[in-house]
Amino acid sequence: MPHIPNDPDVYEVFTQNGVGKTLSHVGSIVSPRPDGAWHLAKETYGRRDDLATLWVVRRSDMIVSTGDDRDLLAAKTRMPHRQPGFPTARRRDRSDSPPAADSPLVADSPAVADSPAAPGSPAVDSPAEPRDGALSELRDDASRAADPELRDLWLALADDLFVLGNRLGERIVDYIDLEESLAVGSIGQEALAHAGTILSLCGFDEAAADAWFFDRPQARWRVSRAIERLTDWPSTVACGLVIAAAVVALAERTAEAGPGRTGQAAEAGPGGAWPPAIIAIRDEQRVHLDHWRRWARALTAWPETSEEFARAYAEVTERAGDLFGAGPQGVTAGVLPSAPVPAANLHERLAALVGDSGGPESRLPGRPLTRTAGMGGSALAYCLSRGRMVRDDYAPGVFR
């Protein structure tokens, strides 16, 4: 574990050789007094170059790592999308992989085919046309993993995260404040990565995940009705807050359950990956939740936005009652699972997280409501059309 060195007379020296350059560690010196250490460092490391900044820090005042901390410092919980070259490598791997000639369309799986159309919307008799040949099916070994009811809820939240991530991607350039733009972009990127990770844990391979998000007709999506309010910035803050809270609540429940909860072998996902991956998602979504809470407090405090945000927050939280209302695959719309206790408990946890936002009063219903297919409005429609348009511009074979 990190420790505090016991070297009171040793000082570490950091210098900056020019304005705009980085501050770098250049070496160590020994001195009985702090002021003497600074002057000795100036003579030792500033003889040949002009220094813009000189920092001298007593080594015993620092907390440093040791060789035993290598595993602790390794970024095992980081998502693949954060690694350099990930998008390019993924496209190359896709392009080089052979098509799955005998695999059924992902739209024929129960998760898609049994999803009913929205009331009043035309029936969907056939799946979307496949891209570049047939698509891969779900992996049998992982599709049976974990509690089936939790799995259905995760798939529903993956849809919400996917749309939220796309919407936030459009808002990266909305602000003069660079740091805020970067924060919004990071949250959007992680929302998309979490959605993809959830599908992977549920047994989707890359081609099946792409088909799930890009080839499924809108009438077969079952996003939360809160997605329809992903329009202006106050509504986006409210949507981001409730979706992050829902993911945190479900991740907490899944991490508590762990692999093998239903008597199965501890193979929840490839290599027993459910708990570590879900814990990583939980921790990152907690950071997102804190960010949206900060924005909720700010929009509530500013006289220019308080009334508008209160109205948006009321509408979003009222619609968010269906976040945990995804029924088992193949169950008719309007019918909640026969054992709704987990959904009720999750909804109660969601209400606690949303109520702790520091913003306006929540209108979240007292019990979970059922998700309905075909919701999402213009926010979902634009997200799907834009994604398909981008994919159509790629060379044949990149997306299978």
C-alpha positions as CSV (number, residue, x, y, z in Angstrom):
1,M,0.0,0.0,0.0
2,P,1.1,3.6,-0.4
3,H,3.3,4.9,2.4
4,I,4.9,8.1,3.7
5,P,8.7,8.0,3.4
6,N,10.7,8.7,6.5
7,D,13.4,10.9,5.0
8,P,13.0,14.4,6.6
9,D,16.1,15.9,5.0
10,V,15.5,14.7,1.5
11,Y,13.6,17.0,-0.9
12,E,12.1,16.2,-4.4
13,V,12.5,18.9,-7.0
14,F,10.0,19.8,-9.7
15,T,10.8,22.4,-12.4
16,Q,8.9,24.1,-15.3
17,N,11.2,25.4,-18.0
18,G,8.8,27.7,-19.8
19,V,5.2,29.0,-19.5
20,G,2.8,26.5,-20.9
21,K,5.2,23.5,-20.4
22,T,4.6,20.8,-17.9
23,L,6.0,20.7,-14.4
24,S,8.5,17.8,-14.2
25,H,10.4,15.9,-11.5
26,V,14.1,16.5,-12.1
27,G,15.8,15.0,-9.0
28,S,16.4,15.1,-5.3
29,I,18.5,17.1,-2.9
30,V,19.5,16.8,0.8
31,S,19.1,19.9,3.0
32,P,18.5,20.5,6.8
33,R,16.1,23.4,6.1
34,P,13.2,24.0,3.6
35,D,14.5,27.5,2.5
36,G,18.0,26.1,2.0
37,A,16.6,23.2,0.0
38,W,14.9,25.6,-2.4
39,H,18.0,27.7,-3.0
40,L,20.2,24.5,-3.4
41,A,17.7,23.2,-5.9
42,K,17.8,26.5,-7.9
43,E,21.6,26.3,-8.1
44,T,21.6,22.6,-8.9
45,Y,18.8,22.4,-11.5
46,G,18.6,26.0,-12.8
47,R,22.2,26.7,-13.7
48,R,21.8,26.2,-17.4
49,D,18.2,27.0,-18.1
50,D,15.8,29.7,-17.0
51,L,13.1,28.3,-14.8
52,A,9.5,29.5,-14.9
53,T,8.5,27.5,-11.8
54,L,10.5,25.7,-9.1
55,W,8.8,23.4,-6.5
56,V,10.7,21.7,-3.7
57,V,8.7,19.2,-1.6
58,R,10.0,17.3,1.5
59,R,9.9,13.6,0.7
60,S,8.4,12.8,4.1
61,D,5.4,15.0,3.2
62,M,4.6,12.9,0.1
63,I,2.4,9.8,-0.2
64,V,4.1,7.5,-2.7
65,S,3.5,4.1,-4.2
66,T,5.8,1.1,-3.8
67,G,6.5,-1.9,-6.0
68,D,3.8,-3.8,-4.3
69,D,1.2,-1.3,-5.6
70,R,1.5,-2.4,-9.2
71,D,-1.8,-4.4,-9.2
72,L,-3.5,-1.5,-7.4
73,L,-2.4,1.0,-10.0
74,A,-3.4,-1.2,-12.9
75,A,-6.6,0.2,-14.5
76,K,-8.5,-3.1,-14.4
77,T,-11.9,-1.4,-14.0
78,R,-11.4,0.9,-17.0
79,M,-13.7,0.3,-20.0
80,P,-12.1,-0.6,-23.3
81,H,-13.4,2.6,-24.9
82,R,-10.9,4.5,-22.8
83,Q,-7.9,2.7,-24.3
84,P,-5.9,4.4,-27.1
85,G,-6.7,3.0,-30.5
86,F,-9.8,1.2,-29.4
87,P,-12.2,2.4,-32.2
88,T,-9.6,1.6,-34.9
89,A,-8.8,-1.8,-33.5
90,R,-12.4,-2.7,-33.2
91,R,-13.2,-1.7,-36.8
92,R,-10.2,-3.7,-38.0
93,D,-11.2,-6.8,-36.0
94,R,-14.7,-6.6,-37.3
95,S,-13.5,-6.2,-40.9
96,D,-11.2,-9.2,-40.6
97,S,-13.7,-11.6,-38.9
98,P,-15.6,-14.1,-41.2
99,P,-19.3,-13.7,-41.4
100,A,-21.5,-15.9,-39.4
101,A,-23.3,-17.6,-42.3
102,D,-25.7,-19.8,-40.3
103,S,-26.5,-17.4,-37.5
104,P,-30.1,-16.2,-37.2
105,L,-30.9,-12.5,-37.3
106,V,-30.7,-10.9,-33.9
107,A,-34.1,-9.4,-34.5
108,D,-35.5,-13.0,-34.5
109,S,-34.3,-13.6,-30.9
110,P,-37.1,-13.4,-28.2
111,A,-35.6,-10.1,-26.9
112,V,-36.7,-8.5,-30.1
113,A,-39.3,-10.6,-31.8
114,D,-41.6,-10.8,-28.8
115,S,-41.5,-7.1,-28.1
116,P,-44.9,-5.8,-28.9
117,A,-45.5,-2.7,-31.0
118,A,-46.6,0.5,-29.4
119,P,-50.4,1.2,-29.3
120,G,-51.5,2.7,-32.5
121,S,-48.3,2.0,-34.4
122,P,-48.1,-0.3,-37.4
123,A,-47.2,-3.9,-36.8
124,V,-43.7,-4.9,-37.7
125,D,-43.9,-8.1,-39.7
126,S,-40.2,-8.5,-40.6
127,P,-36.9,-7.5,-39.2
128,A,-34.7,-4.8,-40.7
129,E,-32.6,-5.8,-43.6
130,P,-29.3,-7.4,-42.4
131,R,-26.0,-5.6,-43.2
132,D,-23.3,-7.5,-45.1
133,G,-24.8,-10.9,-44.5
134,A,-26.4,-12.7,-41.5
135,L,-25.8,-11.5,-38.0
136,S,-24.4,-13.4,-35.0
137,E,-26.7,-14.8,-32.4
138,L,-26.5,-14.6,-28.7
139,R,-23.9,-16.7,-27.0
140,D,-25.6,-19.6,-25.2
141,D,-23.2,-19.8,-22.4
142,A,-23.7,-16.2,-21.3
143,S,-27.4,-15.7,-22.2
144,R,-28.4,-17.9,-19.3
145,A,-26.2,-16.0,-16.8
146,A,-27.4,-14.2,-13.7
147,D,-31.0,-13.7,-12.6
148,P,-33.2,-13.5,-15.7
149,E,-35.3,-10.7,-14.3
150,L,-32.2,-8.6,-13.6
151,R,-31.0,-9.4,-17.1
152,D,-34.2,-8.0,-18.6
153,L,-33.9,-4.9,-16.6
154,W,-30.2,-4.5,-17.7
155,L,-31.2,-4.8,-21.3
156,A,-33.8,-2.1,-20.9
157,L,-31.4,0.3,-19.2
158,A,-28.8,-0.4,-21.9
159,D,-31.3,1.1,-24.4
160,D,-31.7,4.2,-22.2
161,L,-28.0,4.6,-21.9
162,F,-27.5,4.3,-25.6
163,V,-29.9,7.1,-26.4
164,L,-28.6,9.3,-23.6
165,G,-25.0,8.8,-24.8
166,N,-25.9,9.8,-28.3
167,R,-27.8,12.9,-27.1
168,L,-24.9,14.0,-24.9
169,G,-22.5,13.6,-27.9
170,E,-24.4,16.4,-29.6
171,R,-24.0,18.7,-26.6
172,I,-20.2,18.6,-26.4
173,V,-19.9,21.8,-28.3
174,D,-22.8,23.6,-26.5
175,Y,-20.8,25.3,-23.9
176,I,-18.1,28.0,-23.7
177,D,-16.7,26.3,-20.6
178,L,-14.2,23.7,-22.0
179,E,-14.2,21.6,-18.8
180,E,-17.9,21.3,-18.9
181,S,-17.9,20.2,-22.5
182,L,-15.3,17.6,-21.7
183,A,-17.3,16.3,-18.8
184,V,-20.5,16.0,-20.9
185,G,-18.5,14.2,-23.6
186,S,-17.0,11.8,-21.1
187,I,-20.3,11.0,-19.6
188,G,-21.8,10.4,-23.1
189,Q,-18.9,8.2,-24.0
190,E,-19.2,6.1,-20.9
191,A,-22.9,5.8,-21.3
192,L,-22.4,4.2,-24.7
193,A,-19.6,2.0,-23.4
194,H,-21.8,0.9,-20.5
195,A,-24.6,0.0,-22.9
196,G,-22.2,-2.1,-25.0
197,T,-20.8,-3.8,-21.9
198,I,-24.2,-4.7,-20.6
199,L,-25.1,-6.4,-24.0
200,S,-21.7,-8.2,-23.9
201,L,-22.5,-9.5,-20.3
202,C,-25.9,-10.6,-21.6
203,G,-24.4,-12.8,-24.3
204,F,-24.3,-10.5,-27.3
205,D,-21.2,-10.6,-29.6
206,E,-20.2,-7.4,-31.4
207,A,-22.2,-8.0,-34.5
208,A,-25.3,-8.9,-32.5
209,A,-24.9,-5.8,-30.3
210,D,-24.6,-3.6,-33.4
211,A,-27.7,-5.1,-34.8
212,W,-29.5,-4.6,-31.5
213,F,-28.8,-0.9,-31.5
214,F,-28.9,-0.1,-35.2
215,D,-31.0,-2.6,-37.0
216,R,-34.0,-2.9,-34.6
217,P,-37.0,-0.9,-35.7
218,Q,-38.1,1.9,-33.4
219,A,-41.4,0.2,-32.8
220,R,-39.5,-2.6,-31.0
221,W,-37.5,-0.5,-28.7
222,R,-38.7,-0.2,-25.1
223,V,-37.0,2.8,-23.7
224,S,-38.2,4.7,-20.7
225,R,-40.7,7.4,-21.4
226,A,-38.2,9.8,-19.8
227,I,-36.2,9.5,-23.1
228,E,-38.9,11.6,-24.8
229,R,-37.8,14.6,-22.8
230,L,-34.2,14.5,-24.0
231,T,-34.6,17.9,-25.7
232,D,-33.4,21.0,-24.0
233,W,-30.6,21.2,-21.4
234,P,-32.8,21.3,-18.2
235,S,-34.6,18.2,-19.4
236,T,-31.3,16.5,-20.3
237,V,-30.0,17.1,-16.8
238,A,-33.1,15.6,-15.3
239,C,-32.9,12.6,-17.7
240,G,-29.3,12.0,-17.0
241,L,-29.9,12.1,-13.3
242,V,-32.7,9.6,-13.2
243,I,-31.0,7.2,-15.6
244,A,-27.7,7.3,-13.7
245,A,-29.7,6.7,-10.5
246,A,-31.4,3.7,-12.0
247,V,-28.2,2.2,-13.2
248,V,-26.6,2.7,-9.8
249,A,-29.6,1.0,-8.1
250,L,-29.6,-2.0,-10.4
251,A,-25.8,-2.3,-10.2
252,E,-26.0,-2.3,-6.4
253,R,-28.6,-5.1,-6.6
254,T,-26.6,-7.1,-9.1
255,A,-23.4,-6.8,-7.2
256,E,-25.1,-8.0,-4.0
257,A,-26.6,-11.0,-5.9
258,G,-23.3,-11.9,-7.5
259,P,-22.8,-15.0,-9.8
260,G,-24.5,-18.2,-9.0
261,R,-27.4,-16.5,-7.1
262,T,-30.0,-18.8,-8.6
263,G,-28.0,-22.0,-8.0
264,Q,-26.1,-21.8,-11.3
265,A,-22.4,-22.2,-11.6
266,A,-20.4,-19.0,-11.1
267,E,-20.2,-18.2,-14.8
268,A,-22.2,-15.0,-15.0
269,G,-20.9,-13.8,-18.3
270,P,-17.6,-14.8,-19.9
271,G,-15.1,-15.7,-17.3
272,G,-17.5,-14.9,-14.4
273,A,-17.4,-11.2,-15.4
274,W,-20.7,-10.0,-14.0
275,P,-19.6,-8.6,-10.6
276,P,-16.3,-6.8,-11.6
277,A,-17.8,-5.3,-14.7
278,I,-21.0,-4.3,-12.9
279,I,-19.1,-2.8,-10.1
280,A,-17.1,-0.7,-12.6
281,I,-20.3,0.5,-14.2
282,R,-21.7,1.3,-10.7
283,D,-18.7,3.4,-9.7
284,E,-18.6,5.4,-12.9
285,Q,-22.4,6.0,-12.9
286,R,-22.1,7.3,-9.3
287,V,-19.7,9.9,-10.6
288,H,-22.2,10.7,-13.3
289,L,-25.0,11.0,-10.7
290,D,-22.9,13.5,-8.7
291,H,-22.3,15.5,-11.8
292,W,-26.1,15.7,-12.6
293,R,-26.9,16.5,-9.0
294,R,-24.5,19.5,-9.2
295,W,-26.2,20.7,-12.3
296,A,-29.6,20.2,-10.7
297,R,-28.6,22.3,-7.8
298,A,-27.2,25.0,-10.0
299,L,-30.3,25.2,-12.3
300,T,-32.5,25.3,-9.2
301,A,-30.5,28.1,-7.6
302,W,-30.3,30.4,-10.7
303,P,-33.4,32.6,-10.9
304,E,-33.2,32.5,-14.7
305,T,-33.6,28.7,-14.9
306,S,-35.3,27.7,-11.6
307,E,-38.8,27.7,-12.9
308,E,-38.0,26.0,-16.2
309,F,-35.9,23.3,-14.5
310,A,-38.6,22.6,-11.9
311,R,-41.1,22.0,-14.7
312,A,-38.7,19.8,-16.7
313,Y,-37.7,17.8,-13.5
314,A,-41.4,17.2,-12.7
315,E,-42.1,15.9,-16.2
316,V,-39.0,13.7,-16.4
317,T,-39.4,12.1,-12.9
318,E,-43.1,11.4,-13.6
319,R,-42.2,9.6,-16.8
320,A,-39.3,7.8,-15.2
321,G,-41.7,5.5,-13.2
322,D,-41.2,2.9,-15.9
323,L,-37.4,2.6,-15.5
324,F,-37.8,-0.7,-13.7
325,G,-40.9,-1.8,-15.5
326,A,-39.3,-4.0,-18.1
327,G,-41.1,-7.4,-18.1
328,P,-39.6,-10.7,-19.0
329,Q,-39.0,-11.4,-22.6
330,G,-42.0,-12.7,-24.4
331,V,-44.5,-11.3,-21.9
332,T,-47.3,-9.1,-23.3
333,A,-46.9,-5.4,-22.8
334,G,-48.9,-4.1,-19.8
335,V,-48.1,-7.1,-17.7
336,L,-45.5,-6.8,-15.0
337,P,-43.6,-9.9,-13.8
338,S,-45.5,-12.2,-11.5
339,A,-43.0,-11.6,-8.7
340,P,-42.6,-7.7,-8.7
341,V,-40.8,-7.5,-5.4
342,P,-37.3,-6.9,-7.0
343,A,-38.8,-4.2,-9.2
344,A,-40.5,-2.6,-6.2
345,N,-37.3,-2.6,-4.2
346,L,-35.3,-1.2,-7.0
347,H,-38.0,1.5,-7.6
348,E,-37.8,2.4,-3.9
349,R,-34.0,2.8,-4.1
350,L,-34.4,4.9,-7.3
351,A,-36.8,7.2,-5.4
352,A,-34.2,7.7,-2.6
353,L,-31.4,8.5,-5.1
354,V,-33.6,10.9,-7.1
355,G,-35.0,12.5,-4.0
356,D,-31.4,13.3,-2.8
357,S,-30.6,15.5,-5.8
358,G,-30.9,18.8,-4.0
359,G,-33.1,20.1,-6.9
360,P,-36.9,20.4,-7.2
361,E,-39.4,17.9,-5.7
362,S,-39.6,14.6,-7.6
363,R,-42.9,13.4,-9.0
364,L,-41.6,9.8,-9.4
365,P,-44.7,7.5,-9.0
366,G,-45.0,5.4,-5.9
367,R,-44.6,2.1,-7.8
368,P,-42.9,0.9,-11.0
369,L,-44.9,1.2,-14.2
370,T,-44.7,-1.0,-17.3
371,R,-42.4,0.0,-20.2
372,T,-44.2,0.2,-23.5
373,A,-42.7,-0.6,-26.9
374,G,-42.4,2.2,-29.5
375,M,-41.8,5.1,-27.0
376,G,-38.9,7.5,-27.2
377,G,-40.3,10.0,-29.6
378,S,-38.1,12.2,-31.7
379,A,-35.1,11.7,-29.4
380,L,-35.0,8.0,-30.2
381,A,-35.9,8.5,-33.8
382,Y,-33.1,11.0,-34.4
383,C,-30.6,8.8,-32.5
384,L,-31.4,5.8,-34.7
385,S,-31.5,7.6,-38.0
386,R,-28.2,9.4,-37.3
387,G,-26.5,6.1,-36.3
388,R,-27.7,4.3,-39.4
389,M,-26.6,7.2,-41.6
390,V,-23.1,7.1,-40.2
391,R,-22.9,3.3,-40.6
392,D,-24.0,3.5,-44.3
393,D,-21.0,5.6,-45.0
394,Y,-18.5,2.9,-43.9
395,A,-16.9,0.6,-46.4
396,P,-18.7,-2.8,-47.0
397,G,-17.6,-5.4,-44.5
398,V,-16.8,-3.1,-41.6
399,F,-20.2,-3.7,-40.0
400,R,-21.5,-7.2,-40.3
